Amino acid sequence: MIDLSQYEQKVLSQHGEDGITLQLFKLLGTTNRYYLELGASATEGCTNIFWNKNWKGLVIDAQHITNVPSVSIVITKENINGVLQSQQVPHQPDFCSIDLDYNTYWIWEALEYRPRVLCIEYNGFFAPEVEAIVRYNPNKSWDGGSYFGASLLSLHKLARRRNYSLVYCENSGTNAYFVLDECIKDLQFVNINNIQLLWKPLCWANDNIWCVH
């Protein structure tokens, strides 16, 4: 059984995503070595670790980014596929990260592209048995509170409809990893698709202002 928890490593990512992502591709192999980063300003996701390993890719974020190939635009469910098409993004990139703080669920639901591995932010305020999704608002951004994104269960249900399996949630309770079912083949991940056991509570330590367990 594959236990991804031992591979968490923070090199340039916000939490332990670098180690998990690289280990997944050691197990799954790569195809086009293309990454797609939606949000995160190329500083919190995995773009930098890929860039240093000679992957190709694209960051799309509302902020202007200069150190990697990027498009500066507010991502909505209405424009995401058109933007990716205009940038000639492959239909099935090896990796995609979605970290948009507020409309994350709706962007993934609208996404016509099918990355082999998806790292997506979930709202760890909500317990694993809770379904919760923010109301879509293309003009809304995160206000620093607990109302953002979607619960892990809601994302998991969307994933199953799209033929993805939940393989891991990193220890900060921020990001979940989904892999296309067709890519998993004979690999056996510990607690795959088990929401209760994979879910982690959100714990943000921001100058010790608050911490949720």
Backbone as a ProteinNet text record, in pm:
[ID]
protein_1_A
[PRIMARY]
MIDLSQYEQKVLSQHGEDGITLQLFKLLGTTNRYYLELGASATEGCTNIFWNKNWKGLVIDAQHITNVPSVSIVITKENINGVLQSQQVPHQPDFCSIDLDYNTYWIWEALEYRPRVLCIEYNGFFAPEVEAIVRYNPNKSWDGGSYFGASLLSLHKLARRRNYSLVYCENSGTNAYFVLDECIKDLQFVNINNIQLLWKPLCWANDNIWCVH
[TERTIARY]
84.5	0	87.5	46.7	124.2	74.2	160.7	127.8	198.5	123.4	183.7	225.3	177.5	206.5	356.2	432.5	576.2	654.9	586.5	656.8	634.5	558	537.5	671.9	692	815	789.6	825.2	812.7	947.7	956.1	1075.4	1043.2	947.6	902.9	751.9	683.3	537.8	495.8	365.7	313.5	325.1	293.9	300.8	385.2	334.5	414.4	387.6	331.2	288.2	403.1	519.1	629.4	660.9	678.2	714.5	606	479.6	368.6	357.3	364.7	348.9	458	581.1	691.1	681.8	639.4	624.9	514.4	405.2	297.1	344.8	427.1	473.5	581.8	650.1	739.6	658.2	541	455	376.5	324.9	235.4	308.4	429.8	498.9	444.1	507.4	465	433.6	362	332.4	390.4	319.7	365.4	444.4	456.5	530.1	483.8	353.8	293.6	216	240.7	167.6	77.1	-30.4	-123	-154.5	-126.4	-148.6	-255.9	-372	-480.7	-485.8	-434.7	-425.4	-292.9	-282.7	-166	-45.7	-54.4	50.7	187.8	188.5	313.9	407	356.4	441	394.9	268.3	216.5	194.3	192.8	166.1	294.3	292.3	405	478.6	443.2	504.7	656.4	709.3	853.9	928.3	873.7	942	941.7	834.6	829.4	923.8	923.3	1008.5	1154.5	1194.4	1332	1362.3	1259.1	1278.4	1245.7	1243.6	1228.8	1093.8	990.9	856	815.4	713.4	651.8	515.5	467.7	337.3	293.5	189.1	127	64.8	82	15.2	-88.8	-210.4	-314.7	-357.3	-344.5	-373	-412	-490.5	-529.9	-410.4	-309.4	-189.7	-96	-18.9	79.3	202.1	243	355.8	459.6	584.7	689.3	791.1	799.4	909.6	880.8	755.1	717.9	615.3	593.4	487.8	352.9	284.1	162.1	65.4	-59.5	-164.5	-226.7	-238.2	-297.2	-444.2	-531.1	-674.7	-749.7	-866.5	-952.6	-1021.6	-1000	-1055.3	-1201.5	-1286.6	-1427.7	-1464.8	-1580.2	-1622.6	-1663.2	-1691.5	-1729.7	-1608.8	-1491.9	-1378.3	-1267.2	-1269.2	-1152.5	-1117	-1212.8	-1180.6	-1132.9	-1190.8	-1146.3	-1004.1	-968	-831.5	-732.9	-764.2	-673.7	-659.9	-770	-763.2	-675.6	-688.5	-609.1	-460.1	-428.1	-288.3	-234.9	-315.9	-277.4	-234.7	-308	-283.6	-331.2	-252.3	-296.9	-421.2	-507.3	-633.9	-612.4	-503.2	-474.8	-332.6	-314.1	-182.4	-152.7	-26.1	8	-42.2	-34.9	-66.2	-143.4	-236.1	-306.9	-327	-304.6	-334.2	-442	-545.9	-651.2	-656.1	-615	-610.7	-663.2	-794.6	-857.1	-928.7	-916.6	-967	-1119.4	-1187.4	-1333.2	-1408.6	-1391.1	-1470.7	-1407.4	-1320.7	-1245.7	-1334.7	-1439.1	-1527.6	-1587.1	-1634.5	-1706.4	-1613.7	-1488.7	-1393.3	-1363.7	-1345.1	-1319.9	-1442.3	-1560.8	-1681.8	-1692.3	-1650.1	-1660.1	-1544.7	-1435.8	-1314.4	-1335.7	-1312.7	-1326.6	-1198.1	-1090	-960.8	-951.6	-870.4	-865.8	-721.6	-667.2	-531.5	-522.8	-409.7	-391.9	-387.4	-322.6	-315.5	-365.8	-452.7	-509.7	-487.1	-427.3	-413.1	-508.8	-604.1	-707.5	-731.3	-749.1	-773.5	-914.5	-926.1	-1058.1	-1074.6	-1198	-1226.9	-1232.1	-1121.3	-1110.3	-1183.7	-1254	-1342.4	-1455.5	-1495.1	-1608.3	-1562.6	-1631.2	-1600.5	-1619.3	-1560.3	-1562.1	-1700.2	-1798	-1932.8	-2021.5	-1966.1	-2045.7	-2029.8	-2142	-2139.7	-2157.4	-2067.8	-2076.1	-2003.6	-2070	-2012.7	-2058.2	-1966.7	-2006.9	-2093.8	-2176	-2255.1	-2161.6	-2174.3	-2084.4	-2102.9	-1989.5	-1988.9	-1857.2	-1857.9	-1733.4	-1658.7	-1727.6	-1664.7	-1621.3	-1637.1	-1608.6	-1469.9	-1401	-1273.2	-1275.3	-1176.6	-1171.2	-1152.9	-1229.9	-1224.1	-1147.3	-1081.6	-1003.1	-1078.5	-1206.9	-1288.3	-1302.1	-1403.3	-1421.3	-1513.3	-1570.8	-1662.3	-1584.3	-1543.3	-1469.5	-1474.5	-1459.8	-1441.3	-1550.5	-1510.1	-1602.8	-1542	-1628	-1582.2	-1519.6	-1443.3	-1380	-1484.1	-1591	-1695	-1756.4	-1782.6	-1840.3	-1744.1	-1616.3	-1517.3	-1503.4	-1510.8	-1498.8	-1614.4	-1734.4	-1849.1	-1834.9	-1784.2	-1757.5	-1649.7	-1547.3	-1439.1	-1489.6	-1575	-1624.4	-1708.2	-1782.4	-1858.6	-1765.6	-1645	-1549.6	-1444.2	-1466.2	-1376.3	-1237.9	-1236.8	-1114.8	-1128.3	-1015	-1011.5	-929.9	-977.1	-903.9	-794.9	-669.8	-559.6	-490.8	-506.3	-435.3	-483.2	-476.8	-493.5	-371.2	-304.8	-180.7	-211.3	-110.3	-129.5	-178.4	-167	-215.3	-366.7	-430.7	-574.2	-612	-525	-546.8	-571.2	-495.1	-498.4	-529.7	-613.1	-645.9	-590.2	-549.2	-495.3	-591.9	-626.8	-712	-635.2	-654.3	-587.4	-692.9	-680.7	-770.9	-769.1	-886.5	-895.3	-813	-814	-744.2	-592.9	-542.3	-398	-351.6	-443.9	-405.7	-371	-445.6	-421.4	-412.6	-296.9	-284.3	-226.4	-202.7	-147.3	-249.7	-204.6	-292.1	-251.6	-333.1	-307	-380.2	-314.1	-375.6	-500.8	-613	-739.2	-794.6	-765.4	-813.2	-965.6	-1009.1	-1151.2	-1221.2	-1143.2	-1200.9	-1195.9	-1305.9	-1311.7	-1278.9	-1337.1	-1321.2	-1175.6	-1100.3	-962.8	-861.6	-893.4	-799.7	-812.7	-932.8	-956.6	-865.9	-814.8	-738.3	-806.5	-807.4	-865.3	-776.6	-838.1	-764.2	-699.7	-571.7	-501.1	-412.9	-458.8	-381.2	-320.3	-191.6	-123.4	-71.8	-151.3	-117.9	-98.8	27.7	57.9	-24.9	-57.2	-133.5	-269.4	-327.4	-458.5	-565.5	-561.4	-658.1	-607.1	-660.2	-623.1	-743.2	-779.6	-898.1	-857	-913.6	-890.2	-1022.5
-120.9	0	125.2	224.3	347.8	450.5	488.4	588.4	718.9	812.8	937.9	1030.8	1006.5	1098.3	1110.2	1007.4	1010.6	1094.6	1142.1	1214.9	1365.8	1414.1	1559.6	1630.8	1730.6	1809.2	1948.1	2047	2185.2	2233.1	2256.9	2317.9	2461.9	2475.7	2608	2624.5	2516.5	2521.9	2580.8	2605.4	2664.1	2567.9	2440.9	2339.5	2221.7	2101.1	1985.5	1936.9	2023.7	1980.4	1935	1997.6	1962.5	1813.8	1762.3	1621.8	1527.7	1559.5	1473.9	1470.4	1586.6	1594.6	1517.5	1537.1	1467.9	1316.6	1272.3	1129	1069.3	1142.8	1092.7	1067.8	1158.2	1138	1031.4	1003	887.5	758.5	757.6	639.9	629	742.6	742.6	757.5	812.7	847.7	978.1	1028.7	1154.3	1130.2	1225.8	1220.1	1343.8	1456.3	1578.4	1671.1	1635.1	1717.4	1863.6	1880	2013	2037	2152.8	2190.8	2310.2	2318.2	2430.8	2476	2601.2	2655.2	2764.1	2737.3	2834.4	2899.3	3021.8	3090.8	3064.3	3111.5	3090.1	3176.7	3255.3	3352	3290.1	3161.7	3090.2	3087.2	3116.2	3114.2	3011.5	2968.5	2875	2736	2721	2591.6	2518.8	2448	2363.1	2413	2529.9	2578.7	2583.4	2634.4	2651.6	2519.2	2418.1	2289	2229	2249.6	2199.9	2279.1	2409.1	2495.5	2454	2417.6	2376	2237.2	2163.4	2030.4	2028.7	2148.4	2162.6	2116.6	2130.8	2113.1	2240.8	2229.7	2345.2	2367.4	2490.9	2513.2	2657.3	2683.2	2814.9	2843.2	2967.4	3016.2	3118.9	3105.5	3203.5	3260.7	3390.7	3453.4	3599.2	3653.9	3794.1	3887	3843.1	3923.6	3907.9	4010.2	4004.3	3927.4	3827.5	3742.5	3751.3	3764.2	3786.9	3674.7	3587.6	3490.7	3361.6	3338.4	3216.7	3253	3165.3	3191.8	3206.5	3315.1	3342.2	3428.4	3425.3	3511.8	3581.7	3711	3788.7	3815.3	3744	3757.8	3701	3754.3	3698.4	3575.7	3460.8	3336.1	3323.4	3291.7	3264.7	3134.5	3079.8	2957.2	2986.6	3112.6	3150.1	3162.9	3198.7	3225.8	3121.9	3030.8	2946.1	2862	2798.5	2711.3	2789.3	2905.1	2988.9	3037.2	3072.7	3117.1	3003.1	2885	2771.1	2735	2743.3	2714.5	2816.2	2942.3	3047.1	3032	2967.8	2948.6	2811.6	2738	2607.2	2509.5	2512.5	2418.3	2279.7	2175.6	2041.1	1999.3	1922	1882.9	1801.8	1727	1646.6	1675.7	1789.9	1817.9	1718.1	1697.3	1604.5	1653.7	1783.9	1835.8	1966.1	1982.3	2109.7	2138.3	2261.9	2309.1	2416.9	2403.7	2505.6	2561.2	2684.8	2750.9	2893	2905.5	3033.8	3092.8	3026.5	3074.7	3078	3127.1	3141	3049.8	3068.8	2996.4	2865.2	2808.6	2690	2578.3	2544.2	2434.3	2461.1	2581	2613.2	2613.3	2650.9	2648.6	2504.6	2417.4	2277.3	2216.2	2246.8	2193.3	2236.6	2359.6	2411.8	2367.3	2320.5	2289.5	2171.5	2194.8	2089.3	2008.8	2056.7	1990.7	1886.3	1781.7	1669.4	1639.2	1714.6	1685.7	1547	1483.8	1350.1	1357.5	1458.4	1480.8	1620.2	1630.6	1759.7	1783.6	1896.8	1942.8	2059.9	2047.4	2149.1	2185.7	2313.4	2361.5	2323.1	2269.6	2243	2322.3	2334.8	2413	2319.7	2315.5	2227	2272.8	2385.8	2423.6	2322.3	2261.5	2170.4	2027.3	1958.1	1818.8	1731.2	1611	1527.6	1480.9	1484.6	1439.8	1553.2	1674.2	1791.8	1827.8	1851.3	1907	2058	2133.6	2280.1	2337.7	2427.6	2494.7	2639.9	2733.7	2874.1	2901.5	3000.9	3044.7	3109.2	3069.2	3122.3	3272.2	3342.2	3486.1	3521.4	3550	3576.1	3698.8	3785.5	3908	3898	3780.7	3763.3	3704.2	3750	3692	3663.3	3590.5	3551.3	3674	3682.3	3797.6	3768.3	3651.9	3616	3532.2	3509	3432.3	3286.5	3220.9	3077.5	3044.8	3147.4	3123.8	3129.2	3011.8	3005.2	2862.4	2847.8	2718.2	2617.3	2497.9	2387.1	2287.3	2211.9	2107.9	1993.7	1910.9	1797.8	1702	1678.2	1587.6	1636.9	1766.7	1822.2	1807.1	1832.4	1815.8	1668.6	1581.7	1438.5	1389.5	1437.1	1396.2	1446.6	1566.6	1618.1	1533.3	1497.2	1415.3	1281.3	1215.9	1084.8	1096.5	1206.8	1227	1245	1291.8	1317.4	1207.4	1098.1	982.2	1011.2	1082	1104.9	1039	994.8	938.2	1026.8	1039	1111	1019.7	1064.7	980.4	1035.8	1168.5	1223.3	1364.1	1399.7	1538.4	1574.3	1682.7	1713.7	1765.9	1761.1	1772.2	1907.5	2012.5	2142.9	2155.8	2056.3	2064.9	2166.9	2186.5	2287.7	2228.6	2127.3	2076.4	1928.1	1892.3	1752.7	1714.5	1588.6	1537	1436.5	1460.8	1369.7	1321.2	1195.1	1136.4	1072.2	1089.9	1024.5	873	814	670.4	590.2	630.9	554.5	556	652.3	663.4	582.1	546.9	475.8	331	267.3	129.3	38.1	-25.9	-123.2	-62.7	66.3	128.3	125.1	94.2	84.8	189.9	295.1	403.5	377.3	411	397.3	484.4	425.6	497	570.3	523.9	591.6	609.3	729.6	768.5	755.8	740.7	734.2	874.3	947.2	1085.3	1096.4	1009.6	1017.3	1004.2	919.5	894.7	987.4	1036.8	1124	1271	1312.1	1452.2	1497.5	1619.9	1683.5	1815.2	1853.2	1982.2	2097.3	2207.9	2326.7	2390.9	2416.8	2482.3	2590.9	2713	2827.2	2897.8	2909.9	2982.9	3112.5	3215.2	3345.5	3442.4	3452.7	3535.7	3492.2	3361.6	3305.3	3369.6	3423.9	3487.5	3381.3	3275.6	3168.7	3037.4	2932.5	2799.4	2708.5	2633.6	2548.5	2402.3	2324.2	2179	2108
0	0	0	-76.3	-90.2	10.7	103.1	205.1	169.8	112.6	65.6	179	300.5	410.9	439.9	408.1	437.1	336.7	232.4	127	130.3	225	229.9	245.9	162.6	169.7	113.4	188.4	143.5	92.8	-35.8	-95.1	-133.1	-223.5	-266	-252.6	-219.7	-207.5	-73.5	-59.1	64.2	181.4	156.1	261.8	210.3	218.6	177.4	37.8	-46.5	-179.4	-269.1	-257.2	-347.1	-340.6	-220	-204.6	-252.8	-221.1	-262.6	-414.6	-475.9	-621.1	-693.6	-652.5	-718.3	-698.3	-580	-556.8	-642.3	-658.4	-742.5	-884.7	-936.8	-1074.3	-1084.7	-974.9	-975.3	-989.5	-927	-930.8	-1061.1	-1108.2	-1223.9	-1356.1	-1350.6	-1472.7	-1530.1	-1633	-1695.6	-1842.6	-1901.8	-2044.9	-2112.6	-2100.1	-2166.1	-2074.5	-1946	-1849.2	-1855.3	-1856.7	-1862.3	-1732.7	-1670.2	-1549.4	-1577.4	-1503.8	-1512.7	-1371.4	-1343.5	-1209.3	-1218.4	-1159.4	-1158.8	-1021.5	-1013.1	-885.4	-817.5	-693.9	-607.2	-643.1	-745.8	-778.7	-802.3	-834.2	-862.1	-741.9	-623.7	-505	-402.9	-409.5	-310.2	-365.6	-496	-555.9	-592	-703.8	-741.9	-865.4	-915.2	-1037.2	-1028.2	-919.4	-909.6	-912.4	-845.7	-845.6	-985.1	-1062	-1198.8	-1288.9	-1270.3	-1351.7	-1338.4	-1217.8	-1193.7	-1249	-1287.3	-1344.8	-1494.4	-1553.1	-1698.3	-1751.7	-1670.7	-1722.8	-1796.1	-1878.2	-1940.6	-1876.6	-1882.2	-1823	-1825.3	-1747.6	-1748.4	-1612.6	-1568.3	-1448.2	-1490.4	-1437.7	-1464.6	-1330.7	-1316.6	-1187.8	-1212.4	-1120.5	-1132.3	-1117.6	-1042.4	-1025.2	-1144.6	-1170.5	-1278.6	-1231.4	-1307.2	-1270.8	-1381	-1342.5	-1443	-1451.8	-1351.6	-1349.3	-1423.1	-1462	-1534.6	-1641.5	-1741.9	-1840.4	-1770.5	-1798	-1722.2	-1802.8	-1755.8	-1807.5	-1687.7	-1696.4	-1587.2	-1618.5	-1547.4	-1570.8	-1451.1	-1422.5	-1319.5	-1379	-1319.6	-1371.2	-1330.9	-1428.1	-1402	-1471.5	-1435.7	-1504.3	-1648	-1676.1	-1812.6	-1904.9	-1850.1	-1938.6	-1934.2	-1836.3	-1814.9	-1936.8	-1999.6	-2111.8	-2234.1	-2256	-2366.4	-2347.2	-2224.1	-2195.7	-2220.2	-2172.3	-2190.6	-2338.3	-2411.7	-2555.1	-2626.2	-2590.3	-2655.7	-2625.8	-2513.8	-2475.1	-2517	-2592.2	-2645.3	-2536	-2426.2	-2317.3	-2361.4	-2342.3	-2381.1	-2304	-2368.8	-2307.2	-2179.4	-2173.9	-2055.5	-2006.1	-1941	-1882.4	-1772	-1745.7	-1638.1	-1503.4	-1481.1	-1347.2	-1355	-1261.8	-1247.5	-1099.5	-1061.8	-927	-937.2	-854.5	-849.5	-708	-693.8	-562.9	-582.2	-590.3	-620	-498.8	-385.8	-256.8	-247.4	-348.4	-336.3	-431.9	-562.9	-663	-710.4	-631.4	-670.7	-725.4	-651.6	-692.6	-830.1	-852.3	-975.8	-1096.1	-1074.7	-1184.8	-1225.6	-1127.4	-1161.7	-1230.3	-1183.6	-1245.6	-1392	-1420.5	-1557.3	-1646.6	-1585.7	-1660.1	-1754.6	-1882.4	-1982.4	-1998.1	-1940.4	-1947.5	-1836.4	-1860	-1767	-1726.2	-1632.7	-1585.8	-1523.6	-1538.2	-1480.4	-1328	-1276	-1131.1	-1101.1	-1002.3	-964.7	-816.5	-784.8	-646.7	-629.8	-538.1	-526.3	-380.4	-355.5	-220.2	-175.5	-53.6	3.1	132.7	176.2	296.6	416.5	492.1	605.7	729.6	721	830.3	845.3	732.9	732.8	756.7	845.6	877.6	754.4	754.4	633.2	589.5	679.7	642.3	593.1	580.6	546.6	399	332.3	197.2	207.2	145.7	150.2	29.5	-39.5	-156.2	-151.7	-171.7	-173.6	-295.4	-284.4	-399.7	-501.8	-626.9	-729.5	-746.4	-749.9	-773.9	-841.7	-971.4	-1044.3	-995.9	-921.1	-872.6	-726.9	-668.2	-526.2	-505.8	-403.2	-364.3	-214.8	-169.3	-29.4	59.4	168	257.5	385.1	389.8	507.3	608.1	584.3	676.7	637	691.6	670.5	553.9	489.9	378.4	247.6	200	73.7	21.4	-107.7	-170.3	-145.1	-110.3	-90.7	6.7	71.7	162.7	83.4	151.9	85.9	28.9	101.4	52.9	-76.7	-85.4	-208.3	-325.6	-301.9	-407.4	-446.1	-348	-375.5	-462.7	-435	-515.5	-659.3	-675.1	-809.5	-876.6	-800.7	-854.8	-905.7	-830.2	-872.8	-999.7	-1011.7	-1135.5	-1254.8	-1226.6	-1333.5	-1344.5	-1273.1	-1277.4	-1220.5	-1110.2	-1033.3	-896.8	-842.9	-708.3	-615.1	-492.3	-389	-334.1	-342.9	-296.1	-172	-144.9	-29.8	1.4	129.9	176	258.8	224	296.2	437.1	522.2	666	716.2	636.3	681.6	669	605.1	584.2	479.1	381.3	278.6	140.9	103	-33.5	-40.1	-138.4	-165.5	-302.2	-314.1	-440.5	-501.1	-627.1	-702.5	-825.6	-859.9	-976.1	-1065.1	-1194.5	-1289	-1266.6	-1260.8	-1235.5	-1335.2	-1460.3	-1563.7	-1545.2	-1467.4	-1445	-1324.7	-1237	-1114.7	-1143.7	-1230.7	-1272.5	-1149.8	-1129.6	-1021	-893.3	-891.6	-771.8	-658.4	-540.4	-424.3	-321.5	-312.9	-218.3	-87.2	22.4	154.1	162.3	199.2	224.6	102.4	-14.8	-136	-131.2	-159.3	-161.7	-25.8	80.3	214.3	276.3	266.5	312.5	461.1	539.9	685	727.2	659.8	699.8	631.9	514	443.2	481.5	522.2	558.2	670.9	659.9	767.2	802.8	930.6	969.7	925.3	897.9	857.9	979	969.9	1079.4	1020.5	1032.6	984.5	1103.2	1102.5	1210.6	1150	1157.6	1101.9	1217.4	1262.6	1380.3	1501	1504.1	1616.6	1634.9	1526.1	1538.6	1561	1482.1	1503.9	1449	1505.2	1462.7	1480.9	1376.9	1381.1	1379.8	1470.7	1474.5	1469.3
[MASK]
+++++++++++++++++++++++++++++++++++++++++++++++++++++++++++++++++++++++++++++++++++++++++++++++++++++++++++++++++++++++++++++++++++++++++++++++++++++++++++++++++++++++++++++++++++++++++++++++++++++++++++++++++++++

